[in-house]
């Protein structure tokens, strides 16, 4: 592999890991409640913006990051509690519109609380690029990949070993049966939004040093995260990771070898193609319509 | 059953039916409104409200009646606008011919896009239409040799048979007439067998199919109709404003249009007009609160869906009917 293509692959894996974290958030909420949360990108923005402003106000970087992730988690819980939870029996179009409203509200509040300017967050460990087989890689890219792997490992432990995680999985398989064995699906809904918000905020904190952050930087990331979730198979956790990394790689290679202007189109063309050809995605369940 | 409904129709006056009565009331409002306009700014806001209403009346057919979501209608709006502008400005076509050709082109695009993606349901349909809209907006912003890129492009004024529409009054009349025509067309469609088929497939596609309704065909048709409304409004907007930018195709703009439909009331043509008008005028009236616009919009959207899921107009008219009984 040439140094050039290695460079593109490294860049693609970095953005791909971010897409994977966002896609995981989509899948967790979709599994627990059947809702597509269009405010997922705003969790990313809240994570990045809070960390950037807290750090700028003099807080130590790790503390600022922890506070930012916590703040996003609280926003996620509030969204579940006060909006989605109240309209549980509504149809899909209504739920979509509620979360779209939430994303506008959060962006609007971000404009008021912060501003419309672009903010920066320092890297976790310096800016000096690392040479690897002729490709130059930012240390932050390695952080992104390492943290994503750690998060995926923790998630598989959470869903495989803990009571709450198992309850969330059970609810995604069959809500009624889960309720019958005593699982409180309201707690599951809250936990799913909280967890998705935390994942989004982690993505936001990781990507902010590379691409900066502003009140509306979550929109595109959210949409691409959703495209990644669809690509991998909506509701499948391994699918979200595979979809995210695939999308990141495709984008990076397309930007490098085809046209950087149309980089953003790739995600949506791929998503449309997947939707039309194999709506289940790469690792999604093969389902047929139920009457 | 049929005989009795015909007898009912004979007894009720034409202007008292919801369809013609509503259109007559709307025509009256459109005609009388300018008496209260102090200056050109009022005309400008009213024209924008009218153009948004035209789009929302069409979008409501798709979302409200057929129950299919589209998060990409700004794409059709922008294609109509850019199509008209390009044909008129770059190729020197007469503006009216350019507008008609652009709208026909958008109808074709909507048919080709709608055929495959309307097989999808719910979230997947939302995402596919969204993807279409985003692709349109990125292409418009990047293809700068043709469209002028992110800076937008100039559009020549609208002219028909030697008459050039420049004044606010002329545009108010044009948009008002188009809005009335749009509402009349939509109302007719809703009360036709097609309208009943759309409502049936909204409730249950399986049941509708068993009753002999060709669901895919009806869904694609209503998708094309709503795209045509959006494209026509787009073309008119381009000529009226004299300038267009790719932001007219943005995801945010698509969401704004859905907000208007949902706020006014789904499955209510006049609700769509009310929603579009209120949400066009409100930001103008609240210019002091410019920073809060996005937050207010979002909160309004969430509150409408949580507390008045049917929208403002159907909920209010339901309350009125209960009150008079």
Boltz contact constraints between the chains, C-beta under 6 A:
constraints:
  - contact:
      token1: [A, 36]
      token2: [B, 123]
      max_distance: 6.0
  - contact:
      token1: [A, 83]
      token2: [B, 302]
      max_distance: 6.0
  - contact:
      token1: [A, 86]
      token2: [B, 306]
      max_distance: 6.0
  - contact:
      token1: [A, 87]
      token2: [B, 306]
      max_distance: 6.0
  - contact:
      token1: [A, 92]
      token2: [B, 122]
      max_distance: 6.0
  - contact:
      token1: [A, 93]
      token2: [B, 69]
      max_distance: 6.0
  - contact:
      token1: [A, 94]
      token2: [B, 305]
      max_distance: 6.0
  - contact:
      token1: [A, 94]
      token2: [B, 309]
      max_distance: 6.0
  - contact:
      token1: [A, 96]
      token2: [B, 126]
      max_distance: 6.0
  - contact:
      token1: [A, 97]
      token2: [B, 262]
      max_distance: 6.0
  - contact:
      token1: [A, 97]
      token2: [B, 305]
      max_distance: 6.0
  - contact:
      token1: [A, 98]
      token2: [B, 302]
      max_distance: 6.0
  - contact:
      token1: [A, 98]
      token2: [B, 305]
      max_distance: 6.0
  - contact:
      token1: [A, 100]
      token2: [B, 255]
      max_distance: 6.0
  - contact:
      token1: [A, 101]
      token2: [B, 298]
      max_distance: 6.0
  - contact:
      token1: [A, 101]
      token2: [B, 301]
      max_distance: 6.0
  - contact:
      token1: [A, 101]
      token2: [B, 302]
      max_distance: 6.0
  - contact:
      token1: [A, 102]
      token2: [B, 302]
      max_distance: 6.0
  - contact:
      token1: [A, 104]
      token2: [B, 294]
      max_distance: 6.0
  - contact:
      token1: [A, 104]
      token2: [B, 297]
      max_distance: 6.0
  - contact:
      token1: [A, 104]
      token2: [B, 298]
      max_distance: 6.0
  - contact:
      token1: [A, 105]
      token2: [B, 295]
      max_distance: 6.0
  - contact:
      token1: [A, 105]
      token2: [B, 298]
      max_distance: 6.0
  - contact:
      token1: [A, 105]
      token2: [B, 299]
      max_distance: 6.0
  - contact:
      token1: [A, 107]
      token2: [B, 294]
      max_distance: 6.0
  - contact:
      token1: [A, 108]
      token2: [B, 294]
      max_distance: 6.0
  - contact:
      token1: [A, 108]
      token2: [B, 295]
      max_distance: 6.0
  - contact:
      token1: [A, 108]
      token2: [B, 298]
      max_distance: 6.0
  - contact:
      token1: [A, 109]
      token2: [B, 295]
      max_distance: 6.0
  - contact:
      token1: [A, 111]
      token2: [B, 291]
      max_distance: 6.0
  - contact:
      token1: [A, 112]
      token2: [B, 291]
      max_distance: 6.0
  - contact:
      token1: [A, 261]
      token2: [B, 142]
      max_distance: 6.0
  - contact:
      token1: [A, 264]
      token2: [B, 138]
      max_distance: 6.0
  - contact:
      token1: [A, 265]
      token2: [B, 135]
      max_distance: 6.0
  - contact:
      token1: [A, 265]
      token2: [B, 138]
      max_distance: 6.0
  - contact:
      token1: [A, 268]
      token2: [B, 131]
      max_distance: 6.0
  - contact:
      token1: [A, 268]
      token2: [B, 134]
      max_distance: 6.0
  - contact:
      token1: [A, 268]
      token2: [B, 135]
      max_distance: 6.0
  - contact:
      token1: [A, 271]
      token2: [B, 131]
      max_distance: 6.0
  - contact:
      token1: [A, 272]
      token2: [B, 128]
      max_distance: 6.0
  - contact:
      token1: [A, 272]
      token2: [B, 131]
      max_distance: 6.0
  - contact:
      token1: [A, 275]
      token2: [B, 124]
      max_distance: 6.0
  - contact:
      token1: [A, 275]
      token2: [B, 128]
      max_distance: 6.0
  - contact:
      token1: [A, 276]
      token2: [B, 116]
      max_distance: 6.0
  - contact:
      token1: [A, 291]
      token2: [B, 206]
      max_distance: 6.0
